[in-house]
Amino acid sequence: MRMLSGTFTPKLDDKGRFVIPAKFWEELRAGTVVTRGMDGSLELYSQSEFERLQSLMVAQLPTLGQAGRDYVRFWVGGASQEVPDAQRRIPIPPVLRQFAGIDKELTLVGAINKVEIWDSATWEAYSAPKQEDFARGNEEVMRAIFG
């Protein structure tokens, strides 16, 4: 799996499609899954990564409890498999666009194994106050990750 990183700002066309940035293309070209995400975003996975995560969830389902079962229903139940067309476009189904408040302007944020899809105004409102938190928390997070 290639790491998905970077931020891009494509637009939706009149059919609710956007062009996958070239940087993400190799990882996503064989097929994608778009589903509900956190904090008002959507999540875009390669088909293979989504299947891997589903397998992990299925293995843990008996121990997840009610909150875990609810999460799986929400995450998997909102998923839509999409195969990019020859112009690297994929559609975002209307129900998912409505969930994320997406109209025309998108911000795509690479997040290691997935791409977060945000309405651009929502992303700006979410990320602006996080910049200062990022600077303050960098040392703490790096210590937690690398010891």
C-alpha positions in Angstrom: 0.0 0.0 0.0 1.3 3.5 -0.9 1.0 6.2 1.7 -1.7 8.7 0.8 -0.5 12.2 1.7 -1.0 15.8 0.6 -4.0 18.2 0.3 -5.8 18.9 -3.0 -8.9 21.0 -3.9 -10.8 19.6 -6.8 -14.4 20.6 -7.7 -17.4 18.4 -8.2 -18.9 18.4 -11.6 -22.6 18.6 -12.4 -22.8 14.8 -11.9 -21.3 14.8 -8.5 -17.9 13.5 -9.6 -14.4 14.7 -8.9 -11.0 13.9 -10.4 -8.7 11.8 -8.3 -5.4 13.7 -8.0 -2.5 12.1 -9.9 -0.6 11.6 -6.6 -3.4 9.3 -5.3 -4.0 7.5 -8.6 -1.8 4.5 -8.3 -3.3 3.5 -5.0 -7.0 4.1 -6.1 -7.1 3.2 -9.7 -8.3 -0.4 -9.3 -11.4 0.7 -7.3 -12.4 2.8 -4.3 -14.9 2.9 -1.5 -16.4 6.1 -0.2 -18.0 6.1 3.2 -18.9 8.3 6.1 -16.0 9.7 8.1 -15.4 11.6 11.2 -15.8 15.3 12.0 -18.1 16.0 9.0 -15.9 14.4 6.4 -16.1 11.4 4.1 -13.4 8.7 3.8 -12.1 7.4 0.5 -10.2 4.0 0.6 -8.8 1.8 -2.1 -11.0 -1.2 -2.5 -8.3 -3.5 -1.1 -7.7 -1.3 2.0 -11.4 -1.2 2.8 -11.7 -5.0 2.5 -8.7 -5.4 4.8 -10.3 -3.1 7.4 -13.6 -4.9 7.1 -11.9 -8.2 7.8 -10.3 -6.8 10.9 -13.7 -5.5 12.1 -15.4 -8.9 11.4 -12.8 -10.7 13.4 -13.4 -8.3 16.4 -17.2 -7.9 16.0 -18.0 -10.3 18.9 -15.9 -8.2 21.3 -16.9 -4.7 20.1 -20.0 -4.3 22.1 -23.0 -2.1 21.2 -20.9 1.0 20.3 -18.7 -1.0 18.1 -21.6 -2.7 16.3 -23.2 0.7 15.8 -20.0 2.1 14.3 -19.6 -0.8 11.9 -23.2 -0.4 10.8 -22.7 3.3 10.2 -19.3 3.0 8.5 -20.0 -0.1 6.3 -23.7 0.8 5.8 -22.7 4.1 4.3 -20.1 2.7 2.0 -20.3 3.0 -1.8 -18.0 1.1 -4.1 -16.8 3.3 -7.1 -14.5 2.5 -10.0 -12.8 5.5 -11.5 -13.5 6.2 -15.1 -10.9 6.8 -17.8 -10.6 10.5 -16.8 -9.8 9.5 -13.1 -13.3 10.7 -12.0 -15.4 9.0 -9.3 -18.8 10.0 -8.1 -19.8 10.8 -4.6 -23.4 9.5 -4.1 -26.0 12.1 -3.1 -26.6 10.6 0.4 -22.9 10.9 1.2 -22.7 14.4 -0.2 -25.6 15.4 2.0 -24.0 13.8 5.0 -20.8 15.8 4.6 -22.5 19.0 3.4 -20.6 18.9 0.1 -21.8 21.1 -2.7 -19.1 21.9 -5.2 -15.8 22.8 -3.5 -13.8 19.9 -2.1 -10.7 19.5 0.0 -9.0 16.1 -0.2 -6.6 15.3 2.7 -4.3 12.3 2.4 -4.4 10.5 5.8 -1.9 7.6 5.4 -4.3 4.7 4.4 -7.3 6.8 3.2 -8.2 10.2 1.8 -10.5 12.4 3.8 -13.1 14.3 1.6 -14.3 17.6 3.0 -16.5 20.3 1.9 -13.9 23.1 1.6 -15.6 25.6 3.9 -16.1 22.8 6.5 -12.4 21.9 6.2 -11.4 25.5 6.7 -13.6 25.9 9.8 -12.3 22.7 11.2 -8.6 23.0 10.4 -7.9 26.7 11.2 -8.1 26.3 15.0 -6.2 23.0 14.8 -3.1 24.7 13.4 -2.2 26.1 16.8 -3.0 22.8 18.5 -0.8 21.0 16.0 2.2 23.2 16.9 1.6 22.7 20.6 0.9 19.0 20.4 3.7 18.1 18.0 6.2 17.2 20.7 3.6 15.2 22.7 2.3 13.2 19.7 5.8 12.5 18.4 6.9 11.2 21.8 3.8 8.9 21.9 4.5 7.6 18.4 8.3 7.2 18.6 8.9 6.8 22.3 
